[in-house]
Amino acid sequence: MHLGDKEGLDRGRRYLRPVARLQLPDEPDLVHLAMYEWLPMFEAWATGPALCGRSTSQGPLPEGTEVTCRSCVDYQPKYQTALDLQAGLRRVPPVSGASAQERLLQQVQMAVKGAGLKRRWIAERLHVSDKHLSQLLTGRASMTLNWAEQILRVCGLELVVKVRPQDGGHL
């Protein structure tokens, strides 16, 4: 049985876990934070690079191990918010009185901010200019469902559209 499975982790989610530094002579002796996720192609749980961008040893340290990398600690709230949004543990609150288009734009803006990703990085992934992405995120260009879906996907999120009666009842 895999470690993540022993811990009762959901294979469909990603988690933040403490990880050890890469064992190289010039690497500072710090404990980092990294994503921990199930990789179906390898049938294994794996950690990625540290949130601060440094390479780390594969595999998580025991839960509760103190993270000593200041940069990883600083990035943790943004990553945790994005992971919680992705897992449906947090919801972006709608703004009352706003149109559906305005709510869509606001939710995409909040998701991008919560993911903590650089706009330039997002634009590169979408194959658009920084200027065009900025126009989309500020409302100067129309935030279509297609654009919202693509931007959210880069942030590790899924766009879900709901239809419900105005009185809050059931369909």
N, C-alpha and C positions, 0 to 999 in steps of 0.2 A: 504494500500500500504506500502511496506517495505521501510526503510530509503534509502538503496542503490538504489532502483528503483526510489524513489523521486529525488535522485541526478542525475539520468540518467546514472547510471553505467551499464556496460555490464556484464551480469551474467556469461559470459564465461571467464572473466578476474579476476585477483587478483590485489588488490591495497594495498598501504601502507597508514595507517591512524594512527593519534595520539590516544592513549588509556590511561585511568587512571590506577593508581597503584591498586593492590588488597588491599582492605580495611582491612589490618591486622596491629596490633600495631608495629611490627618490620619492616614493609616495608617502604623504603625511600619514601618521598613525591616527586615523579618524574612523569613526563608525558613521556610515552614510545611510540615506534612505533611498530605496529603489522600488519600482513597480514589481509586483509578484503576481504572475498570472499563469493560467493553464495554457499550454501550447499543444493543441491537439495533434499537430503534425509530428511532434516528438513524443506524444503521450507522456508529458512530464510538466511539473510546475517549474518555472524559471524566473530568475530576477534579471532585470535589465541594468543599464548604467545608472549611476546615482542621479538623484534629482539635480545635483549641482553640475552634472556632466562628466564627472570622473568615472573611470573604469573601476569595477569592483570585482571581488571574488564571487563566484556563482553560488547561489543559495542564500536563504535568509538566516540571520542570527536568531536566537530565541526571542520570542515576543517579550517586550518589556526591556530589551537591551537599550541602554541610553545612546541616543544619536548625538555625536559630538561634532559633526560637521555643521558649522553655523549656516552655510548656504543652503544645505538640505533642510534645516529647520525653518529657514526663512521661506522656502518654496512650499513647504508642507501644507499650509492652509489652502493655497490655490489648487494644488493637486487633489487634496482631500475633497474640496468642494466639487471639483470636476468629476471625481470618482463617485461621489454621493449622488450627483445629478444623473450620471450615467446609470447608476444602479436603481434610480427612482427613490432614493432615500430622502432627497430634498426636492422641493418644487420651486420653480421660479414664480413668485406671486404675480398674478395679473393686475394690471392697473385698471381700476374701474373707470368707466366713461370713455376709454380709448377704443378706437376702431380695431377690428381684427388685424388690419395691416400694421397699425401702430403697436399692438401687443406683440405681433410676430417680430417686428424689428426690435422691440425692447427685450424680448426674451433671447433673441440671438445675440444682442449686445451684451446682456448679462452672462450668457453662456461663454462667450469669447473671453470676457473679463475674468470669469470664474475659472476658466481653463488655464489662465496664466500664460497663454501662448503669445508670442510676438506676432503682430499683424503681418510683418514681412514674411515670416515663416508660413503663415496661413495662405497668404497670397501666392507664394511659390507653389504650394501644394495644389492650389486651385488653378494655376497657370493663368493668373490675372495680374495686372499691375497693382502696386501698393495703392495707387491713387484710386483705382476702380473699387478695390476692397474698402477703402476708406469711405468712398461715396455710398457704397451699399450699407455700411455700418452706421453712417450718420444720417441716412434717409435722403441724401441728394440723388441717389439712384434707387430704383424700385427694388425692394427686398421681396422677390418672388418666392414661392414655396420651393422652387427648384434651387435657387441660390441659398435659401435658409438650410435646406437639407444638405447641400454640399458643404457649407461652412460648418454646420453642426457635426457632420461626419468627421471632418478634419479635427474637431475638438473632442472626438471620441463619444459623441452623443448621437441620439436618434431623434428625428422629428416625428412627432405623433400628432395627428389632427383628430379632434373630437367634435362631434355634432351632438348637441343636447338641447332640450326645450329651454326656452327663455325663463320659464318659471322654476327651473331646477328640477323638475320632475323627470320621469322616465320616458323614453321614446315608445 
